[in-house]
Amino acid sequence: MSQKETASEIERFVLPFFVTSEKGKAPSSSDAELAAVFALAEMNRGKGGRLILRNSQEKISFISKIGYPIWLYPSSNDVFLFDGLNVSEHSMPYANIANVKAFMNDLKESSKKRESLMSFLAEHANYFTLKDKEKSLQLKGLIANLGLLKEFELYRQEAAKSPDQFADFGLLSSRLNESRILSIINETANLRSGFEKEIKDLNFSIQLLGKSSTAFHNELHDEIRAVKEEFAAQIKEEEERVSPIIKALREEYDRKIIDLARMIERQQVPLHTEKLKLEKLKIEVNEKIERYSLHARTVSENDTEGRQRWKQKIKDAKEELSEVKNQLENNKKSIEDSEKKKTSETFHLKSDLETEIKEARSKIIDLEASRDAKILVARQEMDKLESNTKVLSDQISKIVKTREANIRQFEKFRMKPFSEALDKALVYVPFYVISYSSGPKRRYLLLPPSIMSNIGISTRLKAVLGRARIKSFLTARFKEISSLAEIIQKQSQDNTIFETELKHLGMENNILIMSWICEEIEKGLLSLKNQGWITDKEYGAIMASAKANLKQNA
């Protein structure tokens, strides 16, 4: 069928109200179902209080089986569930990111030249970090409750179509039509498709960034190699040109060093000669003093003139020694001054040589500085290219993960296909709606899809404690599906149109006005009594009430 089909062309099904327990042979006939529903309706009816401020006695206006509309609709390989009353709503948040397509297109254009790419990386360093607010897709009518989806995935398999499936069954009007459902599905599909396209473009951008960055990284390597080769040739040529000049400078330096050494040597020879003479003279004077001192000691004490003469000689010799020592100090200083002069002039000659060599090699030095500067700029550009590429690539990777997380949200509210008929259908979940009235007041009791179980020890104990066993006969089968009853209750209170429709369907399909109902209830109550669900006393009371209600509604 095409997507332009109308709701009338959609297959409609009714789900079963009850199933039997697997634990035993519980009654499973429709009469037992009707009898149990009527018994529960009667037990929950207000009988009126016995106190001064007593409540008015209620009467049962109708007991009807009402169908809650649920849409099953396929899209691709998924099946989505929609609330026919359009009360359910799902808000799907997702990240608000910058324009991916514009980013990718700019990247494509900027990847052609290295300068353009470097500029692009600098301008887009925070491109995917500026948008921090979330957006959300409001899906009115879509059922996204995981528990309900899980329950319905099993429950729908029990749907069966028969000619009389809608007999005595009130179907609530669907506020959703196929056109609206298609709009919601297309909206989600377009959003998901947009996310997938963004992920594809983002991954492409990462690849293009990596590819372009690597290519320009290699290009810079080639430029560095070319710079080294170019300057190596120029430096070699200049080295060959200045080599003879430097050689001549070094030869001139060596000559001057030799001349200086010879000059210093000529100056130092007399000084060293004088030093040797003075040291020899110093020895002789010392010996003379010792000899004079020896003679002085041999002179008689009475020879005053003789002692005085030797003392004078010793004094004169010591003065001579002092003079020699002074001359030696002066000689030593002269030699040291000569050495200092040699060292100083050697330093100046070497400094002059280095200056002249530096001047001769100035062009080589400039060439080396230019080479190193160009290599440094290229390496800095390589580092910046690598760093900026990594920063932006990491940001894009985070955005990809964010979008993948956004896409995973779509997986949460889908079901797997089951059959062609039940993948696209309008399915009604049955609820028994019991209407009580007391004057102008009206209230509803809803019984959800149930399991009819076999009576057990705990159920028998309830009767001992004064609680009716029949309340355990119909046990709500599903937790989340049963919550649909709350929607019916709230709509009946808040929506006058809905309450009118519910009342109309209830009266129109009221089992209490069916001619055969008394016989069915009696048959079902007998079955329940035989199973132990009700006592003889309860059986009699319920039957009496049934006849009274049937007579009242006849």
C-alpha positions in Angstrom: 0.0 0.0 0.0 1.2 3.5 -0.8 1.9 6.2 1.9 -1.2 8.0 0.6 -3.6 5.4 2.0 -6.4 6.6 4.3 -7.0 5.3 7.8 -10.0 3.4 6.5 -7.7 1.2 4.5 -5.6 0.3 7.6 -6.3 -3.2 9.0 -8.0 -3.1 12.4 -7.6 -5.7 15.2 -8.8 -6.3 18.7 -6.5 -7.8 21.3 -7.8 -10.4 23.8 -8.9 -9.1 27.1 -7.8 -12.2 29.1 -5.6 -15.3 28.9 -5.6 -18.2 31.3 -2.8 -18.9 33.7 -0.3 -21.6 32.8 -0.4 -22.9 36.4 -3.6 -24.8 36.2 -6.9 -25.2 34.4 -8.5 -21.8 35.2 -11.9 -21.1 33.6 -11.4 -19.5 30.2 -14.9 -19.2 28.7 -16.5 -15.8 27.9 -19.2 -16.5 30.5 -16.6 -16.7 33.2 -15.1 -13.4 32.0 -18.5 -11.7 32.1 -19.4 -13.2 35.4 -16.0 -12.1 37.0 -16.4 -8.6 35.5 -19.9 -8.3 36.8 -18.9 -9.6 40.2 -16.1 -7.1 40.5 -18.4 -4.3 39.3 -20.9 -5.2 42.0 -18.3 -5.5 44.7 -17.0 -2.1 43.9 -20.4 -0.4 43.8 -21.1 2.0 46.6 -23.9 0.5 48.7 -24.5 3.6 50.8 -23.2 4.3 54.3 -24.9 3.5 57.6 -23.7 6.6 59.4 -25.4 10.0 59.6 -23.1 11.4 56.8 -23.5 8.4 54.6 -22.8 8.2 50.9 -25.7 7.7 48.4 -26.1 4.3 47.0 -24.6 3.9 43.5 -26.1 2.1 40.6 -24.3 0.6 37.7 -25.1 2.6 34.6 -23.2 0.4 32.1 -20.6 -2.3 31.8 -18.9 -2.1 28.4 -15.8 -3.4 26.7 -14.0 -0.3 25.3 -11.1 -0.4 22.9 -8.1 2.0 23.3 -6.7 2.8 19.8 -3.0 2.1 19.3 -1.4 2.6 15.9 1.3 0.3 14.6 3.2 1.9 11.7 6.3 0.7 9.8 9.2 2.8 8.6 12.2 1.1 6.9 12.9 -2.0 9.1 11.3 -0.6 12.2 7.7 -0.4 13.6 6.6 2.5 15.6 3.8 2.7 18.2 1.4 5.7 18.4 -1.2 6.6 21.0 -4.5 6.9 19.1 -5.8 9.4 21.7 -2.8 11.5 21.0 -2.1 12.0 24.7 1.4 10.4 24.9 4.3 12.6 23.9 8.0 12.1 23.6 10.6 14.9 23.7 13.8 13.8 22.2 16.7 16.1 23.1 19.7 16.4 20.8 22.8 18.5 20.6 22.7 21.8 18.8 25.9 21.9 16.8 27.4 24.3 14.2 26.6 23.9 10.5 28.5 20.8 9.4 27.8 21.2 5.7 29.2 24.7 5.7 32.2 23.5 7.7 32.9 20.7 5.2 32.5 22.9 2.2 34.9 25.5 3.6 37.4 22.8 4.5 37.2 21.4 0.9 38.1 24.8 -0.5 40.7 25.5 2.2 42.5 22.2 1.7 43.8 23.2 -1.7 46.6 25.4 -0.4 48.6 25.2 2.8 48.2 28.9 3.7 44.4 28.5 3.3 44.3 25.4 5.5 46.4 27.1 8.2 44.0 30.1 8.2 41.0 27.7 8.2 42.4 25.8 11.2 43.0 29.0 13.2 39.5 30.4 12.3 37.7 27.2 13.2 39.6 26.3 16.3 36.4 26.7 18.4 33.8 26.1 15.6 32.2 23.0 17.3 32.4 24.4 20.8 30.4 27.5 20.4 26.9 25.8 20.4 26.2 24.5 23.8 22.4 24.6 24.0 20.3 21.5 23.3 17.4 21.3 20.9 14.5 18.8 21.2 12.1 17.2 18.8 8.6 17.1 20.2 6.8 13.9 19.0 3.2 14.2 19.9 1.4 10.9 19.9 4.5 8.7 19.7 4.8 6.1 22.4 8.4 5.9 23.6 7.8 4.2 27.0 10.2 1.3 26.9 8.2 -0.8 29.3 5.0 -0.3 27.2 6.8 -1.0 24.0 8.3 -4.2 25.4 4.9 -5.4 26.6 3.1 -4.5 23.4 5.7 -6.2 21.3 4.5 -9.5 22.9 0.8 -8.5 23.3 0.3 -7.7 19.6 1.2 -11.3 18.6 -2.2 -12.3 20.1 -4.2 -10.1 17.8 -6.7 -12.0 15.7 -9.1 -10.8 13.1 -12.6 -12.4 12.9 -15.9 -11.2 11.4 -17.4 -10.4 14.7 -14.3 -9.0 16.5 -16.0 -5.7 17.0 -19.3 -7.1 18.1 -20.4 -5.6 21.5 -17.2 -3.6 21.5 -17.0 0.2 21.8 -14.0 1.7 19.9 -12.7 5.0 21.0 -12.1 7.4 18.1 -8.5 7.9 17.1 -7.4 11.5 17.2 -4.5 10.6 15.0 -4.8 9.8 11.3 -2.4 8.2 8.9 -1.4 11.6 7.5 -0.3 12.9 10.9 1.5 9.6 11.7 3.4 9.8 8.4 4.3 13.4 9.2 5.8 12.3 12.6 7.6 9.4 11.0 9.0 11.6 8.2 10.0 14.2 10.8 12.0 11.6 12.8 13.3 10.0 9.7 14.5 13.3 8.3 16.1 14.2 11.6 17.9 10.8 11.8 18.9 11.1 8.2 20.3 14.5 8.9 22.3 13.2 11.9 23.6 10.3 9.7 24.6 12.8 7.0 26.3 15.0 9.5 28.2 12.0 10.9 29.2 11.1 7.3 30.3 14.6 6.6 32.2 14.9 9.9 34.0 11.6 9.4 34.9 12.8 5.8 36.1 16.1 7.4 38.4 14.2 9.8 39.8 12.1 6.9 40.2 15.2 4.7 41.9 17.1 7.6 44.3 14.2 8.2 45.0 13.8 4.5 45.6 17.5 3.9 47.6 17.9 7.0 49.8 15.0 6.2 50.3 16.2 2.6 51.2 19.7 3.7 53.4 18.3 6.5 55.3 16.3 3.9 55.4 19.4 1.7 57.1 21.3 4.6 59.6 18.5 5.0 60.4 18.8 1.4 60.8 22.5 1.7 63.2 22.1 4.6 65.2 19.6 2.6 65.2 21.9 -0.4 66.3 24.8 1.8 69.2 22.7 3.3 70.3 21.7 -0.2 70.0 25.2 -1.6 72.0 26.8 1.2 74.5 23.9 1.3 75.4 24.7 -2.3 75.7 28.4 -1.7 77.7 27.9 1.5 80.0 25.5 -0.3 80.6 28.0 -3.1 81.3 30.8 -0.6 83.6 28.5 1.5 85.6 27.7 -1.7 85.9 31.5 -2.4 87.0 32.5 1.1 89.2 29.4 1.8 92.3 31.0 0.2 91.7 34.2 2.0 91.4 32.5 5.3 94.4 30.4 4.5 96.4 33.6 3.8 95.1 35.1 7.0 96.2 32.1 9.0 99.6 32.1 7.4 100.0 35.8 8.1 99.0 35.1 11.7 101.5 32.3 12.0 104.2 34.6 10.6 103.4 37.3 13.1 103.3 34.8 16.0 106.7 33.6 14.9 108.1 37.1 14.6 106.7 38.0 18.0 108.2 34.9 19.6 111.6 35.7 18.1 111.4 39.4 19.2 110.5 38.3 22.7 113.2 35.8 22.7 115.8 38.4 21.6 114.6 40.6 24.5 114.7 37.8 27.0 118.1 36.3 26.1 120.1 39.2 27.8 117.7 39.2 30.7 118.2 35.4 31.2 122.0 35.9 30.8 121.9 38.7 33.4 119.8 36.5 35.6 122.3 33.7 35.4 125.2 36.1 36.3 123.3 37.6 39.1 122.4 34.2 40.6 126.0 33.2 40.3 127.1 36.5 41.9 124.5 35.9 44.7 126.1 32.6 45.4 129.6 34.1 45.5 128.5 36.9 47.8 126.8 34.4 50.2 130.0 32.4 50.2 132.0 35.5 50.9 129.8 36.4 53.8 130.2 33.0 55.3 134.0 33.1 54.8 134.2 36.6 56.4 132.0 35.5 59.3 134.4 32.5 59.9 137.4 34.8 59.9 135.7 37.1 62.3 135.1 34.3 64.7 138.8 33.4 64.7 140.0 36.9 65.6 141.1 37.4 69.2 138.9 39.3 71.5 141.7 41.6 72.2 142.1 42.4 68.5 139.5 45.1 68.4 140.8 46.6 65.2 140.8 43.2 63.5 137.2 42.4 64.5 136.1 45.8 63.3 137.7 45.3 60.0 135.9 41.9 59.4 132.6 43.3 60.5 133.0 46.0 57.9 133.8 43.5 55.3 130.7 41.4 56.3 128.5 44.5 56.2 129.9 45.5 52.8 129.2 41.9 51.5 125.6 42.0 52.8 125.0 45.3 51.1 126.4 43.8 47.9 124.0 40.8 48.4 121.1 43.1 48.8 122.0 44.9 45.6 122.2 41.6 43.8 118.8 40.5 45.1 117.3 43.8 43.9 118.8 43.4 40.5 117.4 39.8 40.4 113.9 41.1 41.3 114.2 43.7 38.6 115.4 41.0 36.2 112.5 38.7 37.1 109.9 41.6 36.6 111.5 42.3 33.2 111.1 38.7 32.2 107.5 38.6 33.4 106.7 41.8 31.6 108.2 40.3 28.5 106.0 37.2 28.9 102.9 39.4 29.5 103.7 41.4 26.4 104.0 38.1 24.4 100.7 36.9 25.8 98.9 40.2 25.2 100.2 40.6 21.7 99.4 37.0 20.9 95.8 37.5 22.1 95.5 40.6 20.0 96.9 38.9 16.9 94.5 35.9 17.5 91.6 38.3 18.0 92.5 40.2 14.9 92.7 36.9 13.0 89.3 35.8 14.2 87.8 39.2 13.3 89.3 39.1 9.8 88.2 35.4 9.3 84.7 36.4 10.5 84.6 39.3 8.1 85.8 37.0 5.3 83.1 34.4 6.3 80.4 37.1 6.9 78.4 36.0 3.8 78.6 32.3 5.0 77.4 33.4 8.4 74.5 35.3 6.8 73.7 32.3 4.6 73.6 29.9 7.7 71.4 32.3 9.6 69.0 32.6 6.7 68.9 28.8 6.3 68.3 28.3 10.1 65.6 30.9 10.1 63.7 29.4 7.2 64.0 25.9 8.7 62.8 27.2 12.1 59.7 28.9 10.5 58.9 25.7 8.5 59.2 23.6 11.7 57.0 26.0 13.7 54.5 25.8 10.9 54.6 22.0 10.9 54.1 22.0 14.7 51.2 24.5 14.4 49.7 22.5 11.6 49.9 19.3 13.5 48.6 20.8 16.8 45.7 22.7 15.2 44.7 19.7 13.1 44.6 17.5 16.3 42.6 20.0 18.2 40.0 20.3 15.5 39.9 16.6 14.8 39.4 15.8 18.4 36.5 18.3 18.6 34.9 16.7 15.5 35.4 13.2 17.0 33.5 14.3 20.1 30.7 15.7 17.9 30.5 12.4 16.0 30.1 10.5 19.3 27.5 13.0 20.4 25.5 12.5 17.1 25.9 8.7 17.4 24.4 9.0 20.9 21.6 11.1 19.4 20.9 8.4 16.8 20.8 5.7 19.5 17.8 7.5 20.9 15.8 6.4 17.8 16.5 2.8 18.7 14.7 3.1 22.0 11.2 3.7 20.6 11.0 1.2 17.8 9.8 -2.4 17.6 10.8 -5.2 15.3 8.6 -6.2 12.4 6.2 -9.1 13.2 3.9 -9.6 10.2 2.8 -7.7 7.2 -0.7 -7.4 8.7 0.4 -6.3 12.2 3.2 -4.0 11.2 0.8 -1.5 9.8 -2.5 -1.6 11.7 -4.9 0.0 14.1 -5.0 -2.2 17.2 -7.5 -1.8 20.1 -6.5 -2.6 23.6 -9.6 -3.8 25.5 -10.7 -2.4 28.8 -13.9 -3.1 30.7 -15.4 0.3 31.7 -17.9 0.2 34.5 -19.9 3.4 35.0 -21.4 4.1 38.4 -23.9 6.9 39.0 -25.4 8.4 42.1 -27.7 11.3 41.3 -25.7 13.7 39.1 -22.4 12.1 40.1 -20.6 9.6 37.9 -17.4 7.6 38.2 -15.7 5.0 36.2 -13.9 1.8 37.1 -11.6 0.3 34.4 -10.4 -3.2 34.3 -7.2 -3.7 32.2 -6.3 -6.8 30.1 -6.0 -9.6 32.7 -4.9 -13.1 33.4 -7.5 -15.6 34.7 -5.6 -17.7 37.2 -6.2 -20.9 39.1 -7.2 -20.5 42.7 -4.4 -21.1 45.1 -3.7 -21.2 48.9 -3.1 -17.5 49.2 -6.4 -16.7 47.4 -8.3 -19.1 49.8 -6.7 -17.3 52.8 -8.0 -14.0 51.5 -11.6 -15.2 51.9 -10.8 -16.3 55.5 -9.6 -12.8 56.2 -12.9 -11.4 54.8 -11.6 -10.4 51.4 -13.4 -11.6 48.3 -11.5 -14.2 46.4 -12.9 -13.0 43.1 -10.7 -9.9 43.3 -7.7 -12.2 42.7 -9.4 -13.9 39.7 -8.7 -11.1 37.2 -5.1 -10.0 37.7 -3.7 -7.2 35.6 -1.6 -8.8 32.9 0.6 -5.8 32.0 1.9 -3.0 34.1 2.5 -0.3 31.5 -0.4 -1.2 29.2 -2.7 -1.1 32.3 -1.6 2.5 32.8 -3.6 3.4 29.6 -6.6 3.2 31.9 -5.3 6.3 33.7 -5.4 8.2 30.4 -9.0 7.2 29.9 -9.9 8.3 33.5 -8.1 11.6 33.1 -9.6 12.3 29.7 -13.0 11.6 31.0 -12.5 14.2 33.8 -10.7 16.9 31.7 -12.3 16.5 28.2 -16.1 16.9 27.9 -16.1 15.7 24.3 -14.2 12.5 25.3 -16.4 11.9 28.3 -19.5 12.2 26.1 -18.0 9.7 23.6 -17.1 7.3 26.4 -20.6 7.5 27.8 -22.2 7.0 24.4 -20.0 4.0 23.6 -20.6 2.6 27.1 -24.4 2.9 26.8 -24.4 1.6 23.2 -22.3 -1.5 24.1 -23.7 -2.0 27.6 -23.7 -5.8 28.4 -26.4 -5.2 30.9 -29.0 -4.6 28.1 -28.1 -7.7 26.3 -31.0 -10.3 26.3 -28.6 -13.2 26.9 -26.5 -11.6 29.6 -28.3 -13.1 32.6 -27.9 -16.6 31.4 -24.2 -16.0 30.6 -23.5 -14.5 34.0 -25.3 -17.3 35.8 -23.4 -19.9 33.8 -20.1 -18.1 34.5 -20.9 -17.6 38.2 -21.6 -21.4 38.6 -18.2 -22.1 37.0 -16.5 -19.7 39.4 -18.3 -21.2 42.3 -17.3 -24.7 41.3 -13.7 -23.5 41.0 -13.9 -22.0 44.5 -13.7 -18.4 43.6 -17.0 -17.5 45.2 -19.1 -19.0 48.0 -22.7 -20.0 47.8 -23.7 -16.9 49.6 -21.7 -14.7 47.2 -23.2 -16.5 44.3 -26.7 -15.8 45.5 -26.0 -12.2 46.3 -24.3 -11.5 42.9 -27.1 -13.3 41.0 -29.8 -11.3 42.8 -28.0 -8.0 41.9 -27.5 -9.1 38.3 -31.2 -9.8 37.9 -32.1 -6.5 39.5 -29.6 -4.6 37.2 -30.8 -6.4 34.2 -34.4 -5.7 35.0 -33.5 -2.0 35.6 -31.7 -1.7 32.3 -34.3 -3.7 30.3 
